[in-house]
């Protein structure tokens, strides 16, 4: 969705605030103050209504703040100073502990410049998954629509409508691993093979098509789907079809008897057996922001 001018103007104002804070290496306390103002003006949370709460205890300390709607914490915000050079998942370890006790699946890690949203899954151990990373300061002018559409999932309107979960499902659907699985699935490979064989000088088998598609994908994407293997071939009996009947010129005599053991026309490649590649069903698209 294209960003409107008033929103872009407001985002540019805060981008300058965070850029200046980064330049002078503002401390964490100042950064939190700017972030709370951002959540109030941009995401439309009301701190007076308790929607931005700093009373989130973690191991005798406090998380920087949490976003609460309908008496429930929607996500935690772990803030670092604007001058922090690199943000990593280690920065949210304390927030993860509190989130696991309270059943909170979302933690935002940010220094105002970089925004990282993590989804948490709880089991024998806490698994964090980076859902998005946005360089708000440096990318806003390059791709403002993408920056806003990504960050806007954190807005009050979208969080209230549970769009975070919808966004997460869509991100998983469009992840490099899932896209590689889809592109190298039997259904897609067989369709590509069918189209290519219209122009190919000799019939292509599905393994050849698999290797050709794999070669044009990025190595990073392939690495994320390292267990991908080409579909297996099925052993089958060659069958003659109506269009495989020898023409008159191929008979050895007038009675239609073959003068020798002529070679059968090359049969079409049968569908490969079912492999472990799954095609994910489309998920519901996130609501228009």
KALINKA-V695297 format. One record per pair of residues at least 4 apart in sequence whose ideal C-beta (glycine too) atoms are under 8 Angstrom apart, sorted by the first residue. I is the first residue (numbers start at 1). J is the second residue. Records with the same first field share a line. If there is no record, write none. Layout:
# KALINKA-V695297
I = J + J
This chain:
# KALINKA-V695297
1 = 145 + 149 + 288 + 289
2 = 145
3 = 7 + 8 + 11 + 144 + 145 + 148 + 149
4 = 8
5 = 9
6 = 10
7 = 11 + 42 + 148
8 = 12 + 144 + 148
9 = 13
10 = 14 + 41 + 42
11 = 15 + 42 + 136 + 140 + 144 + 147 + 148
12 = 16 + 140
13 = 17
14 = 18 + 34 + 37 + 38 + 41 + 42 + 112 + 136
15 = 19 + 136 + 137 + 140
16 = 20
17 = 21 + 34 + 112
18 = 22 + 34 + 82 + 111 + 112 + 113 + 136 + 137
19 = 23 + 113 + 137
20 = 24
21 = 26 + 30 + 31 + 34 + 82 + 83 + 112
22 = 26 + 82 + 83 + 111 + 112 + 113 + 137
24 = 83
25 = 81 + 82 + 83
26 = 30 + 31 + 34 + 81 + 82 + 83
27 = 31 + 81
28 = 32 + 64 + 79 + 80 + 81
29 = 33
30 = 34 + 81 + 82
31 = 35 + 79 + 80 + 81 + 82 + 111 + 112
32 = 36 + 64 + 65 + 79
33 = 37
34 = 38 + 82 + 112
35 = 39 + 64 + 65 + 77 + 79 + 110 + 112
36 = 40 + 47 + 52 + 65
37 = 41
38 = 42 + 43 + 112
39 = 43 + 45 + 52 + 67 + 77
40 = 44 + 45 + 46 + 47 + 52
42 = 155
43 = 154 + 155 + 156
44 = 155 + 156 + 157
45 = 51 + 52 + 67 + 156
46 = 51 + 52
47 = 51 + 52
50 = 68
51 = 67 + 68 + 69 + 156
52 = 65 + 66 + 67 + 68
53 = 65 + 66 + 67 + 68 + 73
54 = 62 + 64 + 65 + 66
55 = 62
56 = 62 + 63 + 65 + 66 + 73 + 76 + 98
57 = 61 + 62 + 63 + 98
58 = 62 + 63 + 94 + 95 + 97 + 98
59 = 94 + 97 + 98
61 = 94
63 = 76 + 77 + 78 + 94 + 95 + 98
64 = 77 + 78 + 79
65 = 76 + 77 + 79
66 = 73 + 74 + 75 + 76 + 77
67 = 73 + 74 + 75 + 76 + 77 + 154 + 159
68 = 72 + 73 + 74
69 = 74 + 156 + 159 + 160
70 = 160
73 = 102 + 104
74 = 104 + 106 + 159 + 164
75 = 104 + 105 + 106 + 107 + 108 + 154 + 159 + 164
76 = 95 + 98 + 99 + 104 + 106 + 107 + 108
77 = 107 + 108 + 110
78 = 91 + 92 + 94 + 95 + 107 + 108 + 109 + 110
79 = 110 + 111 + 112
80 = 84 + 87 + 91 + 109 + 110 + 111
81 = 111
82 = 111 + 112 + 113
83 = 111
84 = 111
87 = 91 + 109 + 110 + 111 + 114 + 116
89 = 93 + 109 + 118 + 128 + 130
91 = 109
92 = 96 + 107 + 109 + 118 + 128
93 = 97
94 = 98
95 = 99 + 107
96 = 100 + 107 + 120 + 126 + 128
97 = 101 + 126
98 = 102 + 104
99 = 103 + 104 + 105 + 106 + 107 + 120 + 126
100 = 120 + 122 + 126
103 = 122
104 = 120
105 = 119 + 120 + 121
106 = 117 + 118 + 119 + 120 + 164
107 = 117 + 118 + 120 + 128
108 = 115 + 116 + 117 + 118 + 154
109 = 115 + 116 + 117 + 118
110 = 114 + 115 + 116
112 = 136 + 137
113 = 135 + 136 + 137 + 138
114 = 133 + 134 + 135 + 136
115 = 132 + 133 + 134 + 136 + 151
116 = 130 + 132 + 133
117 = 130 + 131 + 132 + 153 + 154
118 = 128 + 129 + 130 + 131
119 = 128 + 129 + 131 + 168
120 = 126 + 127 + 128 + 129
121 = 126 + 127 + 129
122 = 126 + 127
123 = 127
131 = 167 + 168 + 171
132 = 150 + 171
134 = 139 + 147 + 150 + 151
135 = 139
136 = 140 + 147 + 151
138 = 142
139 = 143 + 146 + 147
140 = 144 + 147
143 = 147
144 = 148
145 = 149
146 = 150
147 = 151
148 = 152 + 289
149 = 289
151 = 155
152 = 158 + 289
153 = 158 + 159 + 163 + 164 + 167 + 286 + 289
154 = 158 + 159 + 164
155 = 159 + 289
156 = 160
157 = 161 + 289
158 = 163 + 164 + 167 + 286 + 287 + 289
159 = 163 + 164
161 = 287
162 = 166
163 = 167 + 286 + 287
164 = 168
165 = 169
166 = 170 + 283 + 284 + 285 + 286 + 287
167 = 171 + 286
168 = 172
169 = 173 + 283 + 284
170 = 174 + 283 + 284 + 285 + 286
171 = 175
172 = 178 + 280 + 283
173 = 178 + 280 + 282 + 283
174 = 178 + 179
175 = 179 + 224
176 = 180 + 218 + 220 + 221 + 224 + 225
177 = 181 + 221 + 224 + 225
178 = 182 + 280
179 = 183 + 221
180 = 184 + 217 + 221 + 222 + 224 + 225 + 228
181 = 185 + 225 + 228 + 277 + 278 + 279 + 280
182 = 188 + 279 + 280
183 = 188 + 213 + 217
184 = 188 + 189 + 210 + 213 + 214 + 225 + 228 + 230 + 277
185 = 189 + 277 + 278 + 279
186 = 190 + 206 + 231 + 271 + 272 + 274 + 275 + 277
187 = 191 + 279
188 = 192
189 = 193 + 206 + 209 + 210 + 213 + 231
190 = 194 + 206 + 271 + 272
191 = 195
192 = 196 + 209 + 213
193 = 197 + 204 + 205 + 206 + 209 + 269
194 = 198
196 = 200 + 204 + 209
197 = 203 + 204
200 = 204
203 = 266 + 268 + 269
204 = 208 + 209
205 = 209 + 233 + 269
206 = 210 + 230 + 231 + 233 + 269 + 272
207 = 211 + 230 + 231 + 233
208 = 212
209 = 213
210 = 214 + 230 + 231
211 = 215 + 230
212 = 216
213 = 217
214 = 222 + 228
217 = 221 + 222
218 = 222
219 = 223
220 = 224
221 = 225
222 = 226 + 228
227 = 276
228 = 277
229 = 275 + 276
231 = 272 + 273 + 275 + 277
232 = 272 + 273 + 275
233 = 269 + 270 + 272 + 273
234 = 270 + 271 + 272 + 273
236 = 270
238 = 264 + 267
239 = 267
240 = 244 + 245 + 264
244 = 264 + 265
246 = 250 + 251 + 258 + 262
250 = 258 + 262
251 = 255 + 256 + 257 + 258 + 259
252 = 257 + 258 + 259 + 260
253 = 257 + 259
258 = 262
